[in-house]
Amino acid sequence: MKYKTQDSPLDRHIRESIKKDPEYAEAFFEGLSDEPLHVQITLLRRVYGISQEEVASQLHVKQSQISRLEKKNSDHLLSTYQKLAKIFHSKILVVPDNYKVVPG
């Protein structure tokens, strides 16, 4: 079965705004850091315009595993999240409450 990227007009708008406007990008990613991990994964994948199947291929897993990663209450190995972070050119952080991540 072939899965396609769900590239909505909103996804394209966000992607273009991130590329063009550093302030928008900073606000978007700051807000994203407040979201649960499964939401972060889904939004990053969509902003990058990558399908679940493409992510699965890069991780050498089935598309259904990526779907499970993007569901609420998913529980997976840290190594899986580290591999995902690498695909999205990101890092996994543990940030104490009441602190903000400052872009470097």
C-alpha positions as CSV (number, residue, x, y, z in Angstrom):
1,M,0.0,0.0,0.0
2,K,1.4,3.4,-0.9
3,Y,0.9,6.2,1.6
4,K,1.0,9.8,0.5
5,T,2.1,12.9,2.4
6,Q,-0.9,14.7,3.7
7,D,0.4,18.1,2.4
8,S,-2.5,20.4,3.1
9,P,-2.5,24.1,2.2
10,L,-1.9,24.9,5.9
11,D,1.2,22.6,5.9
12,R,2.6,24.4,2.8
13,H,1.8,27.8,4.4
14,I,3.6,26.9,7.6
15,R,6.6,25.5,5.7
16,E,6.9,28.6,3.6
17,S,6.5,30.9,6.5
18,I,9.2,29.1,8.4
19,K,11.6,29.5,5.5
20,K,10.8,33.2,4.9
21,D,10.3,34.6,8.4
22,P,12.8,33.8,11.2
23,E,10.5,35.3,13.8
24,Y,7.6,33.1,12.7
25,A,9.9,30.1,12.7
26,E,11.2,30.9,16.2
27,A,7.6,31.3,17.5
28,F,6.4,28.1,15.8
29,F,9.2,26.0,17.2
30,E,8.9,27.5,20.6
31,G,5.2,26.7,20.6
32,L,6.0,23.2,19.3
33,S,8.3,22.5,22.2
34,D,5.3,22.9,24.6
35,E,3.4,20.1,22.8
36,P,3.5,16.4,23.7
37,L,6.1,14.4,21.9
38,H,3.6,12.6,19.6
39,V,2.3,16.0,18.4
40,Q,5.9,17.3,17.9
41,I,6.7,14.2,15.7
42,T,3.5,14.6,13.6
43,L,3.9,18.3,13.1
44,L,7.6,18.1,12.3
45,R,7.0,15.4,9.7
46,R,4.3,17.4,8.1
47,V,6.3,20.7,8.1
48,Y,9.1,18.8,6.4
49,G,6.6,17.4,3.9
50,I,7.6,13.8,4.6
51,S,5.1,10.9,4.6
52,Q,5.0,8.3,7.3
53,E,6.1,5.8,4.8
54,E,9.3,7.8,4.0
55,V,10.1,8.2,7.7
56,A,9.5,4.4,8.1
57,S,11.9,3.7,5.2
58,Q,14.6,5.8,6.8
59,L,14.2,4.1,10.1
60,H,13.9,0.6,8.5
61,V,10.5,0.0,10.2
62,K,6.9,-0.4,8.9
63,Q,4.7,2.6,8.3
64,S,2.4,1.3,11.0
65,Q,5.1,1.9,13.6
66,I,5.4,5.5,12.6
67,S,1.6,5.8,12.9
68,R,1.8,4.4,16.4
69,L,4.6,6.9,17.3
70,E,2.2,9.7,16.3
71,K,-0.6,8.5,18.5
72,K,-1.4,9.8,22.0
73,N,0.0,7.6,24.8
74,S,2.5,5.9,22.5
75,D,5.5,4.5,24.4
76,H,8.6,3.5,22.5
77,L,12.3,3.2,23.0
78,L,14.4,6.3,23.4
79,S,16.6,5.1,20.5
80,T,13.6,5.3,18.2
81,Y,13.0,8.9,19.2
82,Q,16.7,9.7,18.7
83,K,16.6,8.3,15.2
84,L,13.5,10.4,14.5
85,A,15.2,13.5,15.8
86,K,18.1,12.9,13.5
87,I,15.8,12.7,10.5
88,F,14.3,16.1,11.5
89,H,17.7,17.6,12.2
90,S,16.6,18.0,15.8
91,K,17.6,17.1,19.4
92,I,15.6,15.5,22.2
93,L,15.6,17.7,25.2
94,V,14.3,17.5,28.7
95,V,13.4,21.0,29.8
96,P,12.3,21.8,33.3
97,D,8.9,23.4,33.7
98,N,9.0,27.2,33.8
99,Y,12.1,27.3,31.5
100,K,12.2,28.1,27.8
101,V,14.5,26.8,25.1
102,V,16.5,29.6,23.6
103,P,17.6,29.1,20.0
104,G,21.3,29.0,19.6
